[in-house]
Structure formats: C-alpha cells, structure tokens
Amino acid sequence: MIFRRTGVSVMVAAASSVVGSTAGEVADDVLATLVRAARAAGGTLYSERGLVSGRSAPCAGERRACAVGPHYRLELDGAERMPGASALRFAALALRAASEGEALRVKSARSDAQAGATLEITRAICSVPILDELLTLIAERCRELLACEVVGFALLEERAKTIVWRAMCGCRTETHKRVTYHPSDGVAGRAISTGGPIVVHDFLTDGGIDPREFPISFAEGLRSVVGVPLEIDKRPRGCLMIGYRSVHEFTSDEIDTLTSFSLQAAIAVENAQLYERVRREQARLESVVQSINEGLVLLDLEDRVIYVNRNACVLFRTNPLALTGATCDELVGRLAEHSTSPSDMRAKLAQLAASSAEFPAVDLEIAESPTLNLRLTHFYVYDAGGERLGRGYLCRDVTFEKQVDAMKTEVIAHVSHEIKTPLASIRGYASALLDGSRNRTRALEIDYLKMIDTESTRLDDLVCNLTDVSKLDAGVLFLERHEISPAYLLRSVVARWRKANPERRFRVVCDEHIAPVLIDRRRIAQVLDNVLSNAVKYSPVDSLISLALCERPDAVVFSIADRGAGIPRAQRERVFERFYRVQARRREGDGSGLGLFISRGIVVAHGGEVSLQSRIGEGTTVVFSLPKGPPLE
C-alpha cells in the first residue's frame, strides 16, 4: 500500500483544530489509540517510516487483515486477543478522525490564506492605480493558493470587440501575446459570453475539443482549465483563467475561491478604467486650458493661487512654481512691479475684486517696449450645488486690440481729412463757376474745371484704394489673369509717366526676350504706378529713376530705384502697413499711405514677393517678383 505524502505534523495540527487540544496531545492520543488497537488484536502497526508496534514479520499461514489511514497501516494475524472487527473499527475511527482533521485544517488554512490575499488585494486596489500590477498581484496570489501552474486574465476590449490577455503567470511560451480572441472564443470567451464558470477537465480526453479554439492551452500543455468571468453589475469585463499541466479535479471550494478573486479583479478593472477615463478627461481639460490665448489664475477660498496656466506665466513674466501657493496680495504685487503706474494698478485691482458685476474687467498697462496692455476679468467659481469654491482671473493681452482701435481712429481721421481736401477744392471751384456776379475769362473757367477734374480723380483714387484695402482684408481680391509680356507692360507704364512728368528722367533696363507670364495686367500696372509715384514724390526733380526687369528660373523680377533721401532703418519694415507714411517725408497732400500696402497685397495674391532696400542719403529700391508658372489654386 502506498502512503499519501503528507507530514505527520500536518495531520496532528489538523486534529488539534478539531478536538481543541494541542498538537502534541493529539499526536499522542491518535498514536496511543492505534498502538492499543494493535496490541489488543495481536496485530502489527506500521507508519510511513516503518514498524511502530507488534511483530516485524507475520507467522506463516496466519490470517491477515488491515485498516489503512493516511499515515498508518494495521495488520492482524490469527493470534488476536481482541475481536478483529472491533480492533479494525476502533483503529478506523482514530484514523478517520485524523483524516477529517487534516481536511478541516487544509480548508481552514486555505480560508486564512484567501482572507489574507483578499485583504492584500483590497489594499492594493485602493492604492495601486496601474491595472497590470493589480492583475499580476491577483494572479500570483491565486497561483499560490490553488497551486495551479498557469494563471491569466483575458480582458474585453469593448471598442475593438476582442479579448486581450494580460498579467499571464507561469507561461512557457508567448502565444498569449500573439493571439487575438473573439469575445465568444476559447474558455475565456465562453465564460464571458455565458456569464458562468467554464471547466475543461481534460483537454486530451474530453470530446469535441478543437486545438485551434484553444491555442494558449495547447501551446502551454495544459490538461485541466477553468475560466471564471469578471463581471460588474452583470456587465462583462473579462475572464480569470487557471490551468494545470496534469489532470485536476476542480472542487466547489476552488471555484468559489476563483469567483472571489474574479470579483476583486473586476473591481480592479473597473477602477482602472474609471481612473483612465478621469485621467484622459483631466489631460484633455488641461490641454484645453493650457492652449487658450488667455492667462488663467485660480485662487482658493483662502485667496491663495492653486492653478496658473502657461499663458498666465508668460504674461506675468514668471513660472508656475513661483505663483502657485502665492497669496492674492503677492500676485497683485508681482503685477504692480511691472506696471507703468503701480499705485494706479493696485487701486484698479482692488476695485475689480470689490465689484458686484458678474464679470468685471479692468485694463492694465505693463511697462515694456512697446507697452503691453492686459485686460483682467474677475470671476467666481462655484460647484454644481452653487457653493463657492474660489475665484479666478482671466488675463488677456489686448495690446493688438488697442492698436487696432487707435488705428481705426487714425484711419477715420485720415480718411476724413483726405476726403475733405478734394471735396473742399471741388466745392470751392464749383461755387466760383456758379457765381455769375463776377466776370471771368474763359481760360480761368477752364482752369477751374481742370482743378475740379483733378480733385475728382484724386477722390476717386482714394475711394478705389479704400475698396482695395477692404478686398485684401476680406481675401476677395479678384485677379483677371492673362498672358502678358512683362517687358511691354513695364515700358508702357514708364511711357505714361514720362508724358505726365516731362521734367523727370527715367531709365529702363529690361530683357525684351522674357516670355509672357500669366498676370492681371491692370493690377500689376497699379503696383508699378504706386511705386513710381513714391519715387517721383520723394526724390529730387533732377535725379534719375531706374527701372529694371530680369528673370530667374522660376520668376520675373521688377525693380524700381530712386535717388531720394532714403528711409530710416526703424521704419523700413512698416512702409508696407496701411496708412503708414515715413515721418521724415510727410507733407501735406502726399498721399493716403495705402499705396505700398495695396501693392504688396496684389503681388502676394499673384504668388510673388516684395522687398525694400534703402540707404539714408542714397535712395530706395523696391523689388517685387512674379512667378512664371500657373498660380496654385
């Protein structure tokens, strides 16, 4: 007879838990009972280690009988001094007590181990946000408790409608990393789809099993497998699967243990998914707040800064660490340090905080070059129940808006002046012509009419320029493109200027063999007129104005150079701005300041480029290029 390989001390401890005595007492009681039974029956008692009591060898021809327990064997012969049946029954009762005590001890020990593992996992769920670490912990404790060889979790990917294996322990291959399951495939898929445990007692002997449906089990050489679904509120989350490489009979206690672990794993998965959703939403919100143009500063109920975004740090000329935790007074002080008027700023911010308006705002000036204008908007923060959580400031750079407002004012004033001048001339000469009380010669009347015509043309040009500006701003400047010879266009424009200004000298250098390009003839002529107008206005009468035309592999290039006073370096970048006129060259009636702005818009609309070079005392050269190829749509 083969003994079960369990130590005597294990049996004694189990018996101790049953009868309420010490391990030593139970060992003595059980062993003494067996020895008495052996002696009373005239038999021989054997243990796992050998002879315990009685003769070492039976007599020939004597009758034999035995009672078998987990650790002892009692053999009887014909010289029994006690009825054999009674001795066997007596010994069997002692052995059964020891066996049942062993079973209860094992069950109690497993319950204690499961309780300890459950407590450890519960603590981990509350403190470890990483799902793989939690699942690995559960898998390891499950493997230790059930002495299984392979443990793994199959998680359901709801978006992809597939099963992904995670936290696999005990695997000898990497099949689980390469296999993708449908939610109804394999042991895991069936457990998820049915909502109950799926048991395979033996892959080799159970009928109807296709190895292709269970690639992981067959790759790992598993014989017995059970899968328990992970569910929260009857919503499947995945499956906990364990396997043995030898045949194993799964007990109800083991299924209950797996069910307990699967519930904890489902909670871990649910918490991890919730944490991931919260993390993604927080990251998305953080990205939005960090990306807005306004600076954002949030203060708690104690008026301490708890959050600042990137733009707030830029506007306050500091970093988040320097502002976070600062008081509101320290925040105001930091702003006042950079203000053009610290006392006025402090007063404005105090009024802003005390205002009863819903979203009060105040404009502040920061001392920089140029001056930075900030608009601070104050607001309160409330939760869903209407309880106040704190307050905040939105900080917006309104420097450009201030500049636009100033420019609008300047434009209105400038346009009004530009329109008023020709209108006054037209009205004055028209009134003089209508006044019949004075005798005027026919020649004088013709001069008056010429002046009216000239001022009307000037007024029309101004209106056309304003219309072009509005079209450029709206991006709706329409071009009528045709194939035009650039050399012919340049010479025709210069011929017109020579006729209108016979006292001026123009020199043209161009390649007559340049192929026609696809351009708007009227608009490019307008560009040449605007540049030539400036050259004529701002250069001496006896100076030379040079025009040139050449070509590059991809473009034709026009250049117009005068010998005027030149443009200061600080103003060269601004000459293409609308209504801008060089300060040193301003004089009454010298134009609206729109010519170069419109010219650049026309060239850019053609896909070309404009540049300007100037030297004080030597003159200015304007260069613009037009592409040879067709425009990109």
C-alpha positions, 0 to 999 in steps of 0.5 A: 500500500502506498502512503499519501505524502503528507507530514505527520505534523500536518495531520496532528495540527489538523486534529488539534483544530478539531478536538481543541487540544494541542498538537502534541496531545493529539499526536499522542492520543491518535498514536496511543489509540492505534498502538492499543488497537494493535496490541489488543488484536495481536496485530502489527502497526506500521507508519510511513517510516516503518514498524511502530508496534507488534511483530516485524514479520507475520507467522506463516499461514496466519490470517491477515487483515488491515485498516489503512489511514493516511499515515498508518497501516494495521495488520492482524494475524490469527493470534488476536486477543481482541475481536478483529472487527472491533480492533479494525473499527476502533483503529478506523475511527482514530484514523478517520478522525485524523483524516477529517482533521487534516481536511478541516485544517487544509480548508481552514488554512486555505480560508486564512490564506484567501482572507489574507490575499483578499485583504492584500488585494483590497489594499492594493486596489485602493492604492495601486492605480496601474491595472497590470500590477493589480492583475499580476498581484491577483494572479500570483496570489491565486497561483499560490493558493490553488497551486495551479501552474498557469494563471491569466486574465483575458480582458474585453476590449469593448471598442475593438470587440476582442479579448486581450490577455494580460498579467499571464503567470507561469507561461512557457511560451508567448502565444498569449501575446500573439493571439487575438480572441473573439469575445465568444472564443476559447474558455475565456470567451465562453465564460464571458459570453455565458456569464458562468464558470467554464471547466475543461477537465481534460483537454486530451480526453474530453470530446469535441475539443478543437486545438485551434479554439484553444491555442494558449492551452495547447501551446502551454500543455495544459490538461485541466482549465477553468475560466471564471468571468469578471463581471460588474453589475452583470456587465462583462469585463473579462475572464480569470483563467487557471490551468494545470499541466496534469489532470485536476479535479476542480472542487466547489471550494476552488471555484468559489475561491476563483469567483472571489478573486474574479470579483476583486479583479473586476473591481480592479478593472473597473477602477482602472478604467474609471481612473483612465477615463478621469485621467484622459478627461483631466489631460484633455481639460488641461490641454484645453486650458493650457492652449487658450490665448488667455492667462488663467489664475485660480485662487482658493477660498483662502485667496491663495493661487492653486492653478496658473496656466502657461499663458498666465506665466508668460504674461506675468513674466514668471513660472508656475512654481513661483505663483502657485501657493502665492497669496492674492496680495503677492500676485497683485504685487508681482503685477504692480512691479511691472506696471507703468503706474503701480499705485494706479494698478493696485487701486484698479485691482482692488476695485475689480475684486470689490465689484458686484458685476458678474464679470468685471474687467479692468485694463492694465498697462505693463511697462515694456517696449512697446507697452503691453496692455492686459485686460483682467476679468474677475470671476467666481467659481462655484460647484454644481450645488452653487457653493463657492469654491474660489475665484479666478482671473482671466488675463488677456493681452489686448495690446493688438486690440488697442492698436487696432482701435487707435488705428481705426481712429487714425484711419477715420481721421485720415480718411476724413481729412483726405476726403475733405481736401478734394471735396473742399477744392471741388466745392470751392471751384464749383461755387466760383463757376456758379457765381455769375456776379463776377466776370471771368475769362474763359481760360480761368473757367477752364482752369477751374474745371481742370482743378475740379477734374483733378480733385475728382480723380484724386477722390476717386483714387482714394475711394478705389484704394479704400475698396482695395484695402477692404478686398485684401482684408476680406481675401476677395481680391479678384485677379483677371489673369492673362498672358502678358509680356512683362517687358511691354507692360513695364515700358508702357507704364514708364511711357505714361509717366514720362508724358505726365512728368516731362521734367523727370528722367527715367531709365529702363533696363529690361530683357525684351526676350522674357516670355509672357507670364500669366498676370492681371495686367491692370493690377500689376500696372497699379503696383508699378504706378504706386511705386513710381509715384513714391519715387517721383514724390520723394526724390529730387526733380533732377535725379534719375529713376531706374527701372529694371526687369530680369528673370530667374528660373522660376520668376520675373523680377521688377525693380524700381530705384530712386535717388531720394533721401532714403528711409530710416532703418526703424521704419523700413519694415512698416512702409508696407502697413496701411496708412503708414507714411515715413515721418521724415517725408510727410507733407501735406497732400502726399498721399493716403499711405495705402499705396505700398500696402495695396501693392504688396497685397496684389503681388502676394495674391499673384504668388510673388514677393516684395522687398525694400532696400534703402540707404539714408542719403542714397535712395530706395529700391523696391523689388517685387517678383512674379512667378512664371508658372500657373498660380496654385489654386 
